[in-house]
């Protein structure tokens, strides 16, 4: 198999990730619940995973990192904690349902920022969307469909000038490109994509050590005789037993990234993406979506004229054992923008573990089918 | 003489343990005695001669809400007396 679905989840990981999970499942007690060796080993692993994420994003205090089961759970918790029906909120046409659906559920007044024909956000339109009660903007740092990187610094600068809290979805960017704590107020990340961790890991990062209104409570190993759980980070989002087995694996993925260096990962992924895009650009029946004139994620989404995306993905799999993702990618607004709701797109997404030979086989297969 | 350092959350306690272990202090994790009502179920035991250094490290890393207790014998019973060195209470407890 040639695996080109890394934007959905990583498949090839540093071997120490799986080794760590296997070790943890046989040795770890319950993190933060007791004092003996097995419990403390678990607790230390969870703490070290916080410290690794904090180091990656440039935060001094690891306790500003709370773990959840996914970026989706993180976004749900933060949005439910902070956003009320009377708020006006800005999101974008490039956002995933993990942002949009929790926002719809709040009943807030949601304003959607549009994009141009290359999928670039129309940031000048932000001034037109803002209302007196606009308190939040929730958007992605990088699109899971176009692979475009949004200018988080420009967005955050605008938000601060308007007293708006920015919640940044970094599911597609953390571990692939630089993400720093000065890009937003709150970040939601996943562990199983760019960070090479196991599925079932993710979290919330608060750029400042701040309390949050409670939306999830239960056993926390703390304040057992109080009716309510603490509202400080990270406890506020961590009721229940932590996934310490998975988080020990995540720690190994993060250590791999901190050791390898983001610049090296980004450079390799960019080279593979450019090679692929160059190899198919002359195919007249192929339409590629996104802006390839600037730094971007290792994602190439495309359509083949006259063919449903599911048929193309199926042929790639059955004829060449190439794994891609067809359909709407849980990002309905960007597909409506490009009028691909029905046809869908086939997304090729690469990782630093892909090889030039695999890219060339992908090009060859696509040229044969589209020729 | 031994002292206990108690915290308002387990994640703080584990962070503190990491910091003090990195500084090579002879600390031990133990369950919080029932007579201390701080919140977190685990605490750190520290030797008297290392208490000052331990608190200096924790305070320098902004770990708030710490309470310190001195382990004492009252007859045959162990009691924990509050020690005056206590950092500002964390205000974010819900």
Interface residues (C-beta under 8 A of the other chain):
Chain A: X32 X33 X34 X35 X40 X43 X44 X46 X47 X48 X50 X51 X61 X62 X63 X210 X211 X214 X220 X221 X222 X223 X224 X225 X226 X228 X229 X230 X231 X232 X234 X235 X236 X238
Chain B: X8 X9 X10 X11 X12 X13 X14 X15 X17 X18 X29 X30 X31 X37 X39 X40 X41 X42 X61 X62 X90 X91 X92 X93 X94
